[in-house]
Amino acid sequence: MRTLAEAALIVAAGALLGLAGNVASPRPAALARPVHSAAESGTGMCAVAGAAPAARAPRIAVEEAKGLCDACKAGFADARGASEFAAGHVTNAVHLPPAGHPDEAVAVAALRAFPLVIVYDGDYTCALADEVAHRLKREGLPDVRVLEGAWPAWVAAGGAGASGFCPACHDPAEAHR
């Protein structure tokens, strides 16, 4: 009986510590609201915070994107920062952060070889990916889409990945941020 009481005390203490940690977090979880994925919302779209629907680029599901990646039928553009790109990215993806980088023209030219370009970032809101996708459309690429669920969904689905710095934008100071 004593062991059961101790276990209950440990569970209660853990729950209180978890709640306190959530309250102290800079981005606390909304505990009173249900959480739904973009797929469950029925829109199939990532939400761009505060943006009108016109600001959203067309989306592509991870499973469809994986098939296109495996068949080398799509180019991929990573819209995250240099250190995130270095930590892991879609195999053969080009690095195109919203701020750009010195060899951006070369990266865009490489993407022109593909009938479809898929842009992703690291956040489910897809805000950075939307920004880069619109920039690529302005550059004249005909079919540019944003990966639903971003990099975390790609990794969770077992998509092909690689690591290493972007040669055009490698900044050792950025790697330590």
C-alpha positions in Angstrom: 0.0 0.0 0.0 2.9 2.3 0.8 4.4 1.8 -2.7 1.1 2.7 -4.3 0.9 5.9 -2.2 4.5 6.9 -3.2 3.7 6.2 -6.9 0.6 8.5 -6.7 2.7 11.2 -5.0 5.4 11.0 -7.7 2.7 11.2 -10.5 1.1 14.2 -8.8 4.4 15.9 -8.3 5.3 15.3 -12.0 2.0 16.7 -13.2 2.5 19.8 -11.1 6.0 20.3 -12.4 4.8 19.8 -16.0 2.1 22.4 -15.5 4.5 24.8 -13.9 7.0 24.3 -16.8 4.2 25.0 -19.3 3.2 28.2 -17.6 6.9 29.3 -17.5 7.4 28.5 -21.2 7.7 31.3 -23.7 5.3 29.3 -25.9 3.0 27.4 -23.5 0.7 24.8 -24.8 -3.0 25.8 -24.8 -4.3 23.2 -22.4 -8.0 24.1 -22.6 -8.3 23.9 -26.4 -8.4 20.8 -28.5 -5.5 20.5 -31.0 -6.1 19.4 -34.6 -3.8 18.9 -37.5 -4.1 20.7 -40.7 -5.4 17.5 -42.3 -8.2 17.2 -39.7 -9.3 20.8 -40.3 -10.4 19.8 -43.8 -8.6 22.7 -45.4 -5.4 20.8 -46.2 -3.6 24.1 -45.8 -1.1 25.4 -43.3 -2.2 28.6 -41.7 -0.2 31.7 -42.1 -0.7 33.7 -38.9 -2.6 36.8 -39.6 -2.5 36.3 -43.4 -5.3 36.3 -45.9 -6.0 33.0 -47.7 -4.4 34.6 -50.9 -1.0 34.6 -49.1 -1.0 30.8 -49.0 0.8 28.9 -51.7 -0.7 25.6 -52.9 0.1 22.6 -50.6 1.3 19.1 -51.2 0.9 16.2 -48.8 4.1 14.5 -47.4 3.3 11.1 -48.9 2.9 12.6 -52.4 6.1 14.7 -52.0 8.0 11.6 -50.8 7.1 9.7 -54.0 8.2 12.7 -56.1 11.5 12.9 -54.2 12.2 9.2 -54.5 11.5 9.4 -58.3 13.6 12.7 -58.6 10.5 14.4 -60.1 10.5 17.5 -57.9 13.1 20.0 -56.6 13.1 20.9 -52.9 13.8 24.2 -51.4 14.5 24.6 -47.6 13.4 27.9 -46.2 14.9 27.5 -42.8 18.1 29.0 -41.3 21.6 27.8 -42.1 22.1 25.9 -38.9 18.7 24.1 -39.2 19.6 23.3 -42.9 23.0 21.9 -41.7 21.3 19.7 -39.0 19.1 18.0 -41.6 17.3 18.7 -44.8 15.6 16.8 -47.7 18.2 15.0 -49.8 19.4 17.3 -52.6 17.4 20.3 -51.3 18.7 23.8 -52.1 18.9 26.3 -49.2 16.7 29.3 -49.9 16.0 31.2 -46.7 13.6 34.2 -46.9 16.6 36.6 -46.6 18.3 34.9 -49.5 22.0 34.0 -49.8 24.9 34.9 -52.2 24.3 32.1 -54.7 20.5 32.4 -54.8 20.4 32.8 -58.6 22.3 29.5 -58.9 19.9 27.7 -56.5 16.9 29.1 -58.4 18.4 28.0 -61.7 18.9 24.5 -60.3 15.2 24.4 -59.3 14.2 25.3 -62.9 15.2 21.8 -64.0 12.2 20.4 -62.2 8.5 20.6 -63.3 7.5 21.0 -59.6 9.3 22.7 -56.7 8.4 21.9 -53.1 9.3 24.4 -50.4 9.3 23.6 -46.7 10.4 25.2 -43.4 10.5 24.0 -39.8 7.2 25.3 -38.5 3.7 24.0 -39.1 2.4 27.5 -39.9 4.5 27.4 -43.1 5.1 31.1 -43.0 8.7 31.1 -44.2 7.9 28.4 -46.9 5.0 30.6 -48.2 7.3 33.6 -48.5 9.9 31.6 -50.4 7.2 29.9 -52.6 5.8 33.3 -53.6 9.3 34.5 -54.4 9.9 31.5 -56.6 6.6 32.1 -58.4 7.7 35.7 -59.1 11.0 34.2 -60.5 8.8 32.4 -63.1 8.8 28.8 -61.7 5.5 27.4 -62.9 4.5 24.9 -60.2 5.6 25.7 -56.6 4.0 24.1 -53.6 4.5 24.1 -49.8 5.0 20.9 -47.9 2.1 20.2 -45.5 3.4 19.7 -42.0 6.8 21.2 -42.8 10.2 19.5 -42.0 8.8 17.7 -38.8 6.2 15.9 -40.9 8.8 14.9 -43.5 11.0 13.4 -40.8 8.1 11.7 -39.1 7.1 10.1 -42.4 10.6 8.8 -43.0 11.4 11.1 -45.9 14.9 11.0 -47.4 17.3 13.3 -45.6 20.9 14.5 -45.5 22.9 16.9 -43.3 25.6 19.4 -43.9 26.0 23.1 -44.5 24.9 25.0 -47.6 28.2 25.7 -49.4 26.9 29.1 -50.6 25.8 30.4 -47.2 27.9 28.6 -44.6 28.6 30.9 -41.8 30.4 29.3 -38.8 28.9 31.9 -36.5 25.4 30.9 -37.6 26.1 27.3 -36.8 26.5 28.0 -33.1 23.2 29.9 -32.8 
